[in-house]
């Protein structure tokens, strides 16, 4: 089960790690699972668009709360 600490670590990684960002865009279910987020593949979006590194960094507190509450899709799907 994901918690706010897991959410923050995931966001910090997305704000700094280009390879992990690419993994999130190409295989978000696996990327989220690495940080404790379990997502039903039947509800996963077909395309993930990440916020910029700067957006993630400047909003990390708010985003970590949203990520914990939604399994990640709200902040990564536009």
C-alpha positions as CSV (number, residue, x, y, z in Angstrom):
1,X,0.0,0.0,0.0
2,X,1.3,3.4,-0.9
3,X,1.7,6.1,1.6
4,X,2.6,9.8,1.5
5,X,6.3,8.9,2.0
6,X,6.2,6.6,-1.0
7,X,4.4,9.3,-3.0
8,X,7.0,11.9,-2.1
9,X,9.9,9.5,-3.1
10,X,8.2,8.8,-6.4
11,X,7.7,12.5,-7.1
12,X,11.3,13.3,-6.2
13,X,12.4,10.6,-8.6
14,X,10.2,12.0,-11.3
15,X,11.6,15.5,-10.7
16,X,15.2,14.3,-11.1
17,X,15.5,11.0,-13.0
18,X,15.0,11.1,-16.8
19,X,15.1,7.3,-17.2
20,X,12.4,6.9,-14.5
21,X,10.3,9.6,-16.2
22,X,10.6,7.7,-19.5
23,X,9.5,4.5,-17.7
24,X,6.5,6.2,-16.2
25,X,5.4,7.4,-19.6
26,X,5.9,4.0,-21.2
27,X,4.9,1.6,-18.4
28,X,3.2,3.6,-15.6
29,X,1.8,0.5,-13.8
30,X,5.3,-0.9,-13.2
31,X,6.8,2.5,-12.3
32,X,4.0,3.1,-9.8
33,X,4.3,-0.4,-8.4
34,X,8.0,0.2,-7.6
35,X,6.7,2.8,-5.1
36,X,3.9,0.8,-3.6
37,X,1.0,1.9,-5.8
38,X,-1.1,-0.9,-7.1
39,X,-3.1,0.0,-10.2
40,X,-5.7,-2.2,-12.0
41,X,-4.5,-2.4,-15.6
42,X,-8.1,-2.2,-16.8
43,X,-8.4,1.4,-15.5
44,X,-4.9,2.6,-16.6
45,X,-5.0,5.3,-19.2
46,X,-3.5,4.6,-22.6
47,X,-1.3,7.7,-22.5
48,X,0.5,9.3,-19.6
49,X,1.8,12.9,-19.8
50,X,4.0,14.0,-17.0
51,X,4.2,17.5,-15.6
52,X,7.6,19.1,-16.1
53,X,10.3,18.5,-13.5
54,X,10.0,22.1,-12.3
55,X,6.2,21.7,-11.9
56,X,6.7,18.6,-9.8
57,X,9.4,20.2,-7.7
58,X,7.4,23.4,-7.0
59,X,4.2,21.5,-6.1
60,X,5.6,18.4,-4.4
61,X,3.6,18.6,-1.2
62,X,0.3,19.0,-2.9
63,X,1.1,16.4,-5.6
64,X,2.2,13.8,-3.0
65,X,-1.2,14.1,-1.2
66,X,-3.0,13.8,-4.6
67,X,-0.9,10.9,-5.6
68,X,-1.5,9.0,-2.4
69,X,-5.3,9.5,-2.7
70,X,-5.6,8.6,-6.4
71,X,-3.0,6.0,-7.2
72,X,-1.3,8.6,-9.5
73,X,-3.7,9.0,-12.4
74,X,-5.1,12.4,-11.5
75,X,-1.7,14.1,-11.6
76,X,-0.3,12.2,-14.6
77,X,-3.3,12.3,-17.0
78,X,-4.3,15.4,-18.8
